[in-house]
Amino acid sequence: MIQTEFTGEDNEFVYAGHRLRIGDHGTFVLCNLHCRELGRHCHIDYCQSESEENCKLGNQGQHINEKVQLNPDRSKDFISHKLFWERTEQQEFSKCDYECSDKMHNKFQGSSTPKSFCELQLFHAHLNPSSNLLNNIGYISLDGHHFNCENPSTHKAVYYIIFVLNHSGSMDNRDKKPIPNFPIYNKLIKNYNNRIGTVYQAVYQFMDARINSAQANQNQILSATRRDSISSILFDHEVFNFARGGTSYELAIQKAGFLITNYFDPKKENIIIFLSDGSCGIPLNQHHIICKQNETKGFPLYLYMVLFGRNSHSHSLEEMAKIAQSYHPTNTSSGALRCQFTRTMNEVNLVSHFTNVAESLRNHKPALLKKIK
């Protein structure tokens, strides 16, 4: 009885052991159980004629002349259970069971926005997405369902972006250095005129591209960009703050999973940009756990694996990207974000790749629809 409100002769009363007030919702009891316990009874509904003279209910109802809470200024009727069923549950259950996939409806993630179902009849013919809407309310999804809520494809995605950057001893090598004539170049070369400095420059360009793309549309993208969350993890065989020893992907991906879990936001897509100049074993168990956790919540993880430096191949980075992608739906559009592995041999390639990733995030739109199982 989620959509039902109680009324009574007194402002406070007791029903089924619950102390209620006029206007309380019947969320604690199922409609059929409530009616079965009452036995023979009638319901109160708003009069659809607004006057006794025009109220034609026959033997299924009777107009109420007195004012009744809630909304006492609106006329009401006593109606039979049969008529009440026809007006409410019977009509509701005859409609399509497809649900809008906008994450604002995801109650599992704490959203207070009610679910939105297709307004058409069950097993309806699919509509043309470009069809005109009645009263211009809602939207038609790409697969032909009509919803009364806002079109999620008009939203601009918001992200939780985590940079996971290898900071092992090899990142102190000076074979790769920040590119001159770029912003923050002079500051970088004072302490980081090396591989890690080049990575910091690429991260800076990523953020700059993300902000600049927002300025192209002040109303939508800028507000979305400002809601992004950013974290960075520097790792070798531990999480650390300066270049030193070996490399542990397991520690790095575990820390990223910890951040996603502890700062989870159902309004944000989770992006991990994972960079290393070397290779080590694949943390299969930990990686699958993190990917599965995100998939279960309805928010598959987007993983960008980047190899930077002299090495021409990294099986572990490439395989981790494939594993993460396997947790995504297979029927996504060609333009959708995908987990990927990229090899960048020099500074220009690295900065260009990070900029391209930022641009792909700007163009990304949330999924349109999912079928309730």
Backbone torsions as a table, in degrees:
resi	resn	phi	psi	omega
1	MET	NA	43.0	-176.6
2	ILE	-62.1	-36.6	-176.1
3	GLN	-94.2	11.3	-177.7
4	THR	-105.8	138.4	176.4
5	GLU	-117.1	139.5	-179.2
6	PHE	-81.7	145.7	169.8
7	THR	-136.2	166.2	-178.6
8	GLY	-172.1	175.7	-179.9
9	GLU	-71.1	-29.4	178.9
10	ASP	-110.0	154.8	179.3
11	ASN	-65.7	-32.5	177.5
12	GLU	-124.2	142.4	179.9
13	PHE	-158.7	169.1	-178.8
14	VAL	-113.9	131.6	175.1
15	TYR	-138.1	128.0	177.0
16	ALA	51.8	38.0	178.4
17	GLY	81.8	1.0	-179.4
18	HIS	-106.3	132.3	174.4
19	ARG	-85.0	119.1	-172.8
20	LEU	-120.6	161.0	172.1
21	ARG	-123.1	157.4	176.3
22	ILE	-56.9	129.0	-179.5
23	GLY	101.3	-11.4	177.4
24	ASP	-66.4	146.2	-179.8
25	HIS	-87.2	150.9	-178.3
26	GLY	-90.9	45.1	-176.2
27	THR	-69.3	-16.3	-174.1
28	PHE	-90.9	0.9	-177.1
29	VAL	-142.6	143.3	176.8
30	LEU	-78.5	145.9	-176.5
31	CYS	-57.2	-46.9	-175.4
32	ASN	-66.4	-35.2	178.3
33	LEU	-69.7	-39.5	178.6
34	HIS	-59.9	-48.8	-177.6
35	CYS	-68.9	-36.1	-179.8
36	ARG	-65.7	-39.3	179.3
37	GLU	-67.8	-32.0	-179.2
38	LEU	-72.9	-22.8	-175.1
39	GLY	71.7	-139.4	178.1
40	ARG	-71.1	129.3	-174.4
41	HIS	-163.2	170.0	173.3
42	CYS	-123.8	168.1	178.4
43	HIS	-116.3	163.6	173.7
44	ILE	-112.0	131.1	178.5
45	ASP	-139.6	159.1	176.8
46	TYR	-66.1	137.1	180.0
47	CYS	-67.4	131.4	-178.6
48	GLN	-88.2	-0.6	178.0
49	SER	-113.1	-18.6	177.9
50	GLU	67.5	5.2	175.7
51	SER	-154.5	148.7	-178.0
52	GLU	-65.1	-34.6	-177.3
53	GLU	-63.4	-36.8	-176.8
54	ASN	-96.5	1.1	-176.9
55	CYS	-82.1	106.0	-175.9
56	LYS	-112.6	83.3	-177.4
57	LEU	-103.6	-12.2	-178.1
58	GLY	60.4	-136.5	-179.7
59	ASN	-88.5	13.4	179.8
60	GLN	-104.2	2.3	179.6
61	GLY	-177.1	173.6	-179.1
62	GLN	-148.9	133.1	-179.5
63	HIS	-69.5	142.0	178.1
64	ILE	-101.1	120.4	-177.9
65	ASN	-82.0	-26.5	-179.4
66	GLU	-81.2	161.2	174.7
67	LYS	-80.4	133.6	-176.3
68	VAL	-126.2	133.8	173.1
69	GLN	-69.8	148.8	-1.1
70	LEU	-82.0	169.6	179.3
71	ASN	48.2	65.5	-173.3
72	PRO	-60.7	-20.9	-179.3
73	ASP	-79.9	-8.5	176.3
74	ARG	-95.6	130.9	-179.1
75	SER	-65.4	149.4	-178.1
76	LYS	-136.5	162.5	178.8
77	ASP	-129.1	150.2	160.5
78	PHE	-82.7	129.7	178.8
79	ILE	-130.9	157.5	180.0
80	SER	-72.1	160.5	176.8
81	HIS	-61.6	-36.4	179.5
82	LYS	-59.9	-46.8	-179.5
83	LEU	-69.1	-37.7	178.0
84	PHE	-60.9	-42.5	178.6
85	TRP	-62.3	-43.0	-179.7
86	GLU	-64.1	-34.5	-177.7
87	ARG	-79.7	-23.7	-172.4
88	THR	-117.4	-90.9	-171.0
89	GLU	-59.6	-43.0	-176.8
90	GLN	-61.6	-41.0	178.3
91	GLN	-67.2	-40.9	-178.4
92	GLU	-65.0	-43.3	-175.7
93	PHE	-75.1	-9.9	178.2
94	SER	-87.8	-2.8	-175.7
95	LYS	-94.2	163.8	-177.8
96	CYS	-60.4	145.1	-176.8
97	ASP	-98.5	11.0	176.9
98	TYR	-76.7	139.4	-174.0
99	GLU	-116.1	140.5	173.4
100	CYS	-62.7	133.8	-175.2
101	SER	-90.6	5.1	178.8
102	ASP	-55.7	129.8	-174.0
103	LYS	-67.9	-11.4	176.5
104	MET	-69.5	-16.5	178.0
105	HIS	-90.0	-3.6	-171.3
106	ASN	-77.1	92.8	-177.3
107	LYS	-65.4	-28.4	178.8
108	PHE	-59.2	-28.8	-179.3
109	GLN	-96.4	13.6	174.5
110	GLY	92.5	9.8	-179.6
111	SER	-73.6	140.7	177.5
112	SER	-94.6	-3.4	179.4
113	THR	-78.3	124.9	-177.3
114	PRO	-64.7	156.8	177.8
115	LYS	-63.8	151.9	179.5
116	SER	-122.8	118.8	-179.6
117	PHE	-105.9	160.0	175.9
118	CYS	-58.0	136.4	-175.4
119	GLU	-86.1	-3.4	-176.7
120	LEU	-89.2	171.0	-179.3
121	GLN	-71.2	155.0	178.4
122	LEU	-59.0	137.5	-179.7
123	PHE	63.3	33.4	179.4
124	HIS	-71.9	160.5	172.4
125	ALA	-71.0	140.1	-177.5
126	HIS	-70.6	135.0	-178.5
127	LEU	-82.9	157.3	171.8
128	ASN	-76.2	125.2	-177.7
129	PRO	-56.5	-22.0	-179.9
130	SER	-92.5	4.8	-179.9
131	SER	-65.0	153.3	176.5
132	ASN	-73.3	142.3	-179.1
133	LEU	-95.5	144.4	175.4
134	LEU	-65.7	122.6	-179.6
135	ASN	60.3	15.0	178.6
136	ASN	56.4	35.6	-179.7
137	ILE	-103.2	131.0	174.1
138	GLY	81.4	-152.0	-178.5
139	TYR	-155.7	163.3	174.5
140	ILE	-109.9	124.8	-178.0
141	SER	-73.6	166.9	-178.4
142	LEU	-62.1	-25.3	178.6
143	ASP	-99.6	19.4	165.3
144	GLY	87.3	25.3	177.5
145	HIS	-109.1	145.9	-177.5
146	HIS	-105.8	122.5	178.5
147	PHE	-118.7	148.7	-179.0
148	ASN	-90.7	-0.6	-178.7
149	CYS	-93.2	-178.3	179.8
150	GLU	-71.9	143.0	-179.5
151	ASN	-68.3	117.1	-178.3
152	PRO	-65.5	-20.6	-179.9
153	SER	-70.5	-14.3	177.0
154	THR	-86.3	-9.2	178.0
155	HIS	-75.1	152.6	170.0
156	LYS	-103.0	128.0	-174.6
157	ALA	-63.5	144.5	175.7
158	VAL	-115.1	145.2	-169.6
159	TYR	-127.3	152.0	161.0
160	TYR	-107.8	107.8	-174.2
161	ILE	-104.5	124.8	179.8
162	ILE	-118.3	118.3	174.0
163	PHE	-89.7	119.3	176.9
164	VAL	-110.9	106.9	-168.3
165	LEU	-118.4	125.6	176.3
166	ASN	-65.4	124.8	-178.6
167	HIS	-125.2	35.4	-179.1
168	SER	-75.3	179.0	-175.0
169	GLY	-57.9	-34.4	-178.4
170	SER	-66.2	-20.8	179.8
171	MET	-72.9	-6.6	176.1
172	ASP	-88.4	-3.8	178.7
173	ASN	-62.8	146.1	-176.3
174	ARG	-103.4	18.9	175.8
175	ASP	-73.3	-20.0	174.9
176	LYS	-124.9	130.8	-176.5
177	LYS	-135.3	158.6	176.9
178	PRO	-54.8	148.0	-177.4
179	ILE	-81.8	128.8	178.5
180	PRO	-62.7	159.6	176.8
181	ASN	66.8	17.8	172.8
182	PHE	-103.5	154.8	175.5
183	PRO	-55.0	147.9	179.3
184	ILE	61.6	9.3	-179.6
185	TYR	-57.5	-48.8	-176.6
186	ASN	-62.2	-35.3	178.5
187	LYS	-71.7	-39.4	-177.2
188	LEU	-64.1	-45.3	-171.5
189	ILE	-70.3	-12.6	177.6
190	LYS	-65.4	-38.4	-177.3
191	ASN	-125.4	-17.3	-173.5
192	TYR	-134.1	54.8	177.3
193	ASN	-87.2	61.7	-172.3
194	ASN	-156.6	-165.7	-178.2
195	ARG	-59.8	-46.7	-176.9
196	ILE	-65.6	-30.9	175.1
197	GLY	-64.2	-38.4	176.4
198	THR	-63.3	-39.9	178.5
199	VAL	-64.8	-44.0	177.8
200	TYR	-59.9	-38.0	178.3
201	GLN	-64.2	-40.7	179.1
202	ALA	-65.3	-39.8	177.6
203	VAL	-63.6	-41.9	178.2
204	TYR	-60.7	-43.9	179.9
205	GLN	-66.0	-34.0	175.6
206	PHE	-59.8	-50.3	-178.6
207	MET	-65.5	-37.4	179.2
208	ASP	-65.1	-41.7	178.6
209	ALA	-65.6	-37.9	179.0
210	ARG	-63.8	-41.5	180.0
211	ILE	-71.8	-43.1	-179.2
212	ASN	-64.3	-36.6	178.5
213	SER	-65.9	-29.3	178.9
214	ALA	-66.0	-32.1	-177.0
215	GLN	-70.1	-12.7	177.5
216	ALA	-72.5	-22.1	178.8
217	ASN	-144.8	91.4	-173.0
218	GLN	-61.5	-31.3	-172.2
219	ASN	-77.1	-34.9	-173.1
220	GLN	-110.5	-59.7	-169.4
221	ILE	-70.6	-39.1	-177.7
222	LEU	-61.9	-44.7	179.6
223	SER	-64.2	-35.6	178.0
224	ALA	-67.5	-43.7	-179.2
225	THR	-61.6	-38.5	179.9
226	ARG	-67.0	-18.9	179.0
227	ARG	-93.0	-3.7	175.2
228	ASP	-59.3	148.7	170.9
229	SER	-114.4	140.3	-176.4
230	ILE	-127.4	133.3	172.2
231	SER	-133.8	155.8	175.1
232	SER	-133.6	141.5	178.4
233	ILE	-125.0	122.2	175.7
234	LEU	-105.2	127.7	-173.4
235	PHE	-139.5	153.4	161.0
236	ASP	-131.1	-105.5	170.3
237	HIS	-93.5	-1.7	171.6
238	GLU	-142.0	170.7	171.0
239	VAL	-82.0	121.5	-170.6
240	PHE	-145.5	177.1	-175.0
241	ASN	-116.9	2.2	177.1
242	PHE	-149.9	157.9	-175.2
243	ALA	-66.7	135.7	178.8
244	ARG	-158.8	-106.0	-164.4
245	GLY	-84.5	-137.9	-172.3
246	GLY	-78.4	-156.8	-171.5
247	THR	-133.3	137.0	176.3
248	SER	-135.6	104.2	177.1
249	TYR	-69.2	-31.9	-178.3
250	GLU	-61.7	-46.4	178.8
251	LEU	-61.7	-42.1	-176.6
252	ALA	-65.7	-48.3	-177.5
253	ILE	-70.6	-30.7	176.5
254	GLN	-64.8	-42.2	178.8
255	LYS	-65.7	-39.7	177.7
256	ALA	-62.6	-43.1	177.6
257	GLY	-62.4	-37.2	177.5
258	PHE	-61.6	-43.7	-179.9
259	LEU	-64.8	-43.0	-179.9
260	ILE	-62.6	-43.1	-178.8
261	THR	-66.4	-44.1	-174.1
262	ASN	-79.6	-22.7	180.0
263	TYR	-120.5	32.4	-176.3
264	PHE	-63.8	134.4	178.5
265	ASP	-132.9	115.8	-177.0
266	PRO	-64.6	-10.5	179.8
267	LYS	-92.1	-0.6	-174.3
268	LYS	-124.0	140.0	172.0
269	GLU	-81.0	141.3	-178.9
270	ASN	-96.1	120.8	-178.3
271	ILE	-119.6	128.4	172.4
272	ILE	-116.8	122.8	173.7
273	ILE	-106.8	107.5	-169.3
274	PHE	-110.1	115.4	-176.8
275	LEU	-120.4	137.5	175.2
276	SER	-148.0	152.6	175.8
277	ASP	-102.3	6.9	-179.6
278	GLY	-143.3	-155.6	-176.8
279	SER	-148.0	154.5	173.0
280	CYS	-155.7	-174.0	-176.8
281	GLY	-64.6	152.6	179.0
282	ILE	-83.6	124.5	176.8
283	PRO	-78.7	71.6	-170.4
284	LEU	-55.1	-51.3	-175.6
285	ASN	-61.5	-49.5	-178.6
286	GLN	-64.3	-40.2	-178.4
287	HIS	-65.4	-44.8	178.7
288	HIS	-64.1	-38.2	179.6
289	ILE	-60.7	-47.2	-178.5
290	ILE	-64.5	-44.8	179.8
291	CYS	-63.5	-41.3	-179.4
292	LYS	-66.9	-40.6	178.9
293	GLN	-59.5	-43.7	-179.6
294	ASN	-70.3	-38.2	178.2
295	GLU	-64.1	-41.8	-179.3
296	THR	-61.2	-35.6	178.5
297	LYS	-75.9	-8.7	-178.6
298	GLY	89.3	14.8	-177.5
299	PHE	-132.4	76.7	-179.2
300	PRO	-55.9	145.5	-176.8
301	LEU	-79.5	133.8	173.1
302	TYR	-98.0	119.5	-173.7
303	LEU	-119.7	119.4	176.7
304	TYR	-107.9	111.5	-179.3
305	MET	-100.7	127.4	-174.9
306	VAL	-125.5	124.7	173.4
307	LEU	-100.7	124.0	-176.4
308	PHE	-126.5	127.6	177.3
309	GLY	129.8	-153.8	-173.6
310	ARG	-78.6	-30.7	-175.6
311	ASN	-61.2	136.8	-177.5
312	SER	-92.3	-12.7	-177.2
313	HIS	-153.6	148.7	174.6
314	SER	-143.4	99.8	-179.4
315	HIS	-60.4	-38.7	-176.3
316	SER	-65.8	-45.2	179.1
317	LEU	-64.5	-42.9	-179.1
318	GLU	-64.7	-41.7	-178.6
319	GLU	-68.4	-36.6	178.4
320	MET	-63.6	-37.1	176.7
321	ALA	-65.7	-41.5	179.6
322	LYS	-64.4	-40.9	179.5
323	ILE	-62.6	-46.1	-179.9
324	ALA	-62.1	-40.2	-179.7
325	GLN	-66.7	-29.2	-179.0
326	SER	-65.3	-16.0	178.4
327	TYR	-91.6	3.2	177.2
328	HIS	-96.9	154.5	175.1
329	PRO	-58.8	146.7	-177.9
330	THR	-87.0	-13.9	-174.3
331	ASN	-103.1	35.6	178.6
332	THR	-81.9	161.5	-179.3
333	SER	-70.4	161.9	-177.5
334	SER	-65.5	-24.3	-178.7
335	GLY	-91.0	1.8	-177.3
336	ALA	-72.2	154.9	175.2
337	LEU	-61.4	145.3	177.8
338	ARG	-138.0	145.3	171.8
339	CYS	-65.0	143.2	-173.9
340	GLN	-153.5	156.2	173.1
341	PHE	-113.7	133.5	-179.0
342	THR	-135.0	135.8	176.7
343	ARG	-103.1	122.9	178.7
344	THR	-118.9	116.4	-172.9
345	MET	-84.8	-25.6	-175.5
346	ASN	-141.2	179.6	-174.7
347	GLU	-62.9	-42.5	-177.9
348	VAL	-64.4	-43.8	178.1
349	ASN	-59.7	-41.0	-177.4
350	LEU	-65.5	-50.1	-179.7
351	VAL	-62.3	-41.4	179.6
352	SER	-62.9	-41.2	-179.6
353	HIS	-64.9	-45.4	179.6
354	PHE	-62.0	-38.1	178.0
355	THR	-65.7	-40.4	178.8
356	ASN	-65.5	-37.1	177.1
357	VAL	-63.2	-43.5	178.2
358	ALA	-59.6	-40.3	179.3
359	GLU	-66.7	-38.5	179.4
360	SER	-65.4	-32.9	177.2
361	LEU	-67.6	-35.5	178.9
362	ARG	-63.7	-36.8	-176.5
363	ASN	-83.8	-12.5	-175.7
364	HIS	-70.9	139.0	175.1
365	LYS	-124.6	146.3	-180.0
366	PRO	-61.2	158.1	178.4
367	ALA	-62.6	150.4	-174.7
368	LEU	-87.9	-37.4	-168.1
369	LEU	-155.5	145.2	169.7
370	LYS	-140.2	148.3	-178.1
371	LYS	-89.3	132.4	176.3
372	ILE	-71.6	135.0	178.6
373	LYS	-103.2	NA	NA
